[in-house]
């Protein structure tokens, strides 16, 4: 027990030398790498979506409207019969 009382008033040298360094080491140094990756991914996704929207608007203005599929003669006959007009030649 005599040994314990000898060291009671002394601070171990490792803690004594560090002083206030512990506080400085816990401060943030720059941005978190995870945050940087997240910002880059979100930025690229946003650029992609905005670019697609701009291309869509440009295509709507400049491209001609789509051509309709040609209606087959069989379907034309059916439509005429539904309307009550007989098909020519019958």
MOQUI-V923000 format. One record per residue. N is the residue number from 1. SS is DSSP state (H for helix, E for strand, L for the rest). NEAR is the number of other C-alpha atoms within 10 Angstrom. Layout:
# MOQUI-V923000
((N & SS & NEAR) (N & SS & NEAR))
This chain:
# MOQUI-V923000
((1 & L & 5) (2 & H & 6) (3 & H & 7) (4 & H & 8) (5 & H & 9) (6 & H & 9) (7 & H & 10) (8 & L & 8) (9 & L & 8) (10 & L & 9) (11 & L & 10) (12 & L & 9) (13 & H & 8) (14 & H & 8) (15 & H & 11) (16 & H & 10) (17 & H & 10) (18 & H & 9) (19 & L & 9) (20 & L & 10) (21 & H & 10) (22 & H & 10) (23 & H & 8) (24 & H & 9) (25 & H & 9) (26 & L & 8) (27 & L & 8) (28 & L & 8) (29 & L & 8) (30 & L & 6) (31 & L & 8) (32 & L & 9) (33 & H & 9) (34 & H & 9) (35 & H & 10) (36 & H & 11) (37 & H & 11) (38 & H & 10) (39 & H & 12) (40 & H & 12) (41 & H & 12) (42 & H & 12) (43 & H & 12) (44 & H & 11) (45 & H & 12) (46 & H & 12) (47 & H & 12) (48 & H & 12) (49 & H & 12) (50 & H & 12) (51 & H & 12) (52 & H & 12) (53 & H & 12) (54 & H & 12) (55 & H & 12) (56 & H & 11) (57 & H & 11) (58 & H & 11) (59 & H & 11) (60 & H & 11) (61 & H & 10) (62 & H & 8) (63 & L & 8) (64 & L & 8) (65 & L & 8) (66 & L & 6) (67 & L & 6) (68 & L & 6) (69 & L & 6) (70 & L & 6) (71 & L & 8) (72 & L & 8) (73 & H & 9) (74 & H & 8) (75 & H & 10) (76 & H & 12) (77 & H & 15) (78 & H & 14) (79 & H & 14) (80 & H & 13) (81 & H & 12) (82 & H & 10) (83 & H & 9) (84 & L & 9) (85 & L & 11) (86 & L & 13) (87 & L & 12) (88 & L & 7) (89 & L & 4) (90 & L & 4))
